[in-house]
Amino acid sequence: MNNFEGHINGDKPVVVDFFAEWCAPCRMMPPVLKEVKEKLGDSVTVLKMDIDKNPHYTNQYGVQAVPTLIVFKNGKIIWRKAGVASANEIIQHVKLLV
């Protein structure tokens, strides 16, 4: 099991940002994810997944648009959204899990 799978199969919520370097809306997500991490601290893990460098995971999770955000806990998808999300929207879904 690699590091990514270790994180998403853990009992701590993991927010994964599936993105691409060439994607303009994806550039809006880093400050949003930073805010999520600042507000939730160690109760959440935030990961970025480049779809061009990781096609296996892109296919495995059916990512068809970027950015796509997926929240995992215990290996299960708890919430997902294609497109830009606000920090409050992400936090609202993660807080249900902590």
N, C-alpha and C positions, 0 to 999 in steps of 0.2 A: 504494500500500500504506500502510495507516495504522500507527500506532505499535504497536498490539496485534499485528497480523500481522507486523510487523517483529521483535518480540520472539519470538513463537512459531516463526517460521521460522529463527531464529538457531541457532547451534551450542551455545549455553548453555542448560541446562535451565530451563524456566519452569514454576512452580507457579501455576495459575490457580484462584482460589476463586470459583466462581459462587455468588452469594448474593442475598438480598433483604432489604430493610430490615425487613419485617414478619416475618421468619423468626427464631424464638427460638433454635433450635440454631445458626444462623449466627453469633450473637453470641459463641459459644464459640470461634470460629476465629481472631480476631485475635491473642490471646496465643500460640496454637499456631503461627501463621505467623510471628510475631515470633521465636519460639524457633528455628524452621527457619532464618530469615534470619541470626540471631545465630550459629548453629552452622555454617552453610555459607558465610556471608559472600558475597563477590562471585562465587562459583562458581555461584550460582543467582539467578534473578529471581523475585520473588513479586508477582503481580498479583491485584487483586480486580475482579470483573466483576459489576455489578448487573444481574440478569436482567430487571428491569422497564425499565431504561434501555437495554438492549442486546438486544432480542428476536432480532435477526439472528443473533448468536453463540449465543444460547440454543438456537435452532432448528438452526443449523448443526452444533452439537456434541451435539444430542440430550439436552440437560439437562432432565430431567423432575422432579427433586427438588433441593431446596437444603438444606444446602450440597452442592455437587458439586465435588470437587477433580479437576483434570486436570493431569497433567505432560506438557509438550510438549518435544520437541527436534527441531530441523531440520524443523519443521512436522508432525511425526508425534505422535500420542498414544501415550505410553509407558506411562502408568498412569492409571487413573481410579477414583474412589470416590464414591459417593453417601452422604452422611451425614458426621458428624463423624469426623475422623481425628486420631490423636495425632501429635505432632511426630516421634517416633521412627519411626512408620510411614512418614511422608512422607520423612524423611531417608533411610531405608533404600532407598526406590525411587530417589531422586535421586542417591544416592552411586554407584549402578550406572552413572550417566551421566557423571560428572565424572572 
